[in-house]
Amino acid sequence: MDPVSAEEVGPRTSGVTFVLLSHEIVEAAILELLDQRASGASVCPSEVARALDHGQGDEWREFMEPVRCAAVRLADAGRVVITQHGVPIDARQVRGPIRIRRST
């Protein structure tokens, strides 16, 4: 499955395309990357953002907040665990780097 089935919105100007991604697409991208890892392995939100951006330069940074929000939704549903320094955390309560892994 291609994690990005994005819809272009607005005019293409100066090489910039505005993209809307559904919650389901971002969540699917997280789960797809986790499926490609060994059991218990984690992914960095930036890896998911880069996958959503298809490696098209620095635009992936714009996907970081949607990826974090999707990770929180998946954690609330019990599908993933969000960690910081290897310790499970509530990503709504912390700042800084996090990792995402499948729930066990």
C-alpha positions as CSV (number, residue, x, y, z in Angstrom):
1,M,0.0,0.0,0.0
2,D,1.3,3.4,-0.9
3,P,1.1,5.4,2.4
4,V,0.3,8.6,0.6
5,S,-2.9,8.9,-1.4
6,A,-2.8,12.7,-1.1
7,E,-5.1,15.2,-2.7
8,E,-3.5,18.3,-4.1
9,V,-5.3,21.5,-3.0
10,G,-4.7,24.9,-4.5
11,P,-2.5,26.1,-7.3
12,R,1.0,24.8,-7.8
13,T,3.1,27.9,-7.4
14,S,6.9,28.3,-7.0
15,G,7.2,24.5,-6.9
16,V,5.0,24.3,-3.8
17,T,2.0,21.9,-3.7
18,F,-0.4,22.0,-0.8
19,V,-1.3,18.5,0.3
20,L,-4.1,17.3,2.6
21,L,-3.6,14.0,4.3
22,S,-6.3,12.2,6.1
23,H,-5.8,10.9,9.6
24,E,-6.1,7.4,8.2
25,I,-3.3,7.9,5.7
26,V,-0.9,9.2,8.3
27,E,-1.8,6.4,10.8
28,A,-1.4,3.8,8.0
29,A,2.0,5.2,7.2
30,I,3.1,4.7,10.8
31,L,1.8,1.2,11.0
32,E,3.2,0.3,7.6
33,L,6.7,1.4,8.6
34,L,6.4,-0.5,11.9
35,D,5.3,-3.6,9.9
36,Q,8.7,-3.4,8.0
37,R,10.6,-3.5,11.3
38,A,11.5,-6.3,13.6
39,S,9.1,-7.0,16.5
40,G,9.7,-4.5,19.2
41,A,11.5,-2.1,17.0
42,S,10.4,1.6,16.8
43,V,10.3,4.4,14.2
44,C,11.1,8.0,14.5
45,P,8.2,10.4,13.5
46,S,10.7,12.0,11.0
47,E,10.9,8.7,9.2
48,V,7.2,8.6,8.8
49,A,7.1,12.3,7.7
50,R,9.8,11.6,5.1
51,A,7.8,8.6,3.8
52,L,4.7,10.8,3.5
53,D,6.8,13.3,1.6
54,H,8.4,10.7,-0.7
55,G,11.8,12.2,0.1
56,Q,11.1,15.4,-1.8
57,G,13.5,17.6,0.1
58,D,12.8,19.5,3.3
59,E,9.0,19.6,2.9
60,W,8.7,16.5,5.2
61,R,9.1,18.8,8.2
62,E,5.5,20.1,7.6
63,F,4.3,16.5,8.3
64,M,5.9,16.2,11.7
65,E,2.9,17.6,13.7
66,P,0.3,15.4,11.8
67,V,2.5,12.4,12.5
68,R,2.8,13.1,16.2
69,C,-1.0,13.6,16.4
70,A,-1.6,10.3,14.5
71,A,0.8,8.6,16.9
72,V,-1.2,9.9,19.9
73,R,-4.4,8.7,18.3
74,L,-2.9,5.2,17.7
75,A,-1.5,5.2,21.3
76,D,-5.0,6.1,22.7
77,A,-6.4,3.2,20.7
78,G,-3.8,0.8,22.2
79,R,-2.1,0.1,18.8
80,V,1.3,1.8,19.5
81,V,3.4,3.0,22.4
82,I,5.1,6.3,22.3
83,T,8.5,6.4,24.1
84,Q,11.1,9.0,25.0
85,H,14.5,7.7,26.0
86,G,13.0,4.2,26.0
87,V,10.3,5.1,28.5
88,P,6.6,5.0,27.6
89,I,5.1,8.5,27.7
90,D,2.0,10.6,26.9
91,A,3.2,12.6,23.9
92,R,0.7,15.3,24.7
93,Q,2.7,16.0,27.9
94,V,6.3,16.1,26.6
95,R,8.4,18.0,24.2
96,G,11.4,16.7,22.3
97,P,12.2,13.6,20.4
98,I,9.9,10.6,20.6
99,R,9.8,7.1,19.1
100,I,6.8,5.0,18.1
101,R,6.6,1.2,18.5
102,R,3.8,-1.4,18.3
103,S,2.0,-2.3,21.4
104,T,2.8,-5.7,22.8
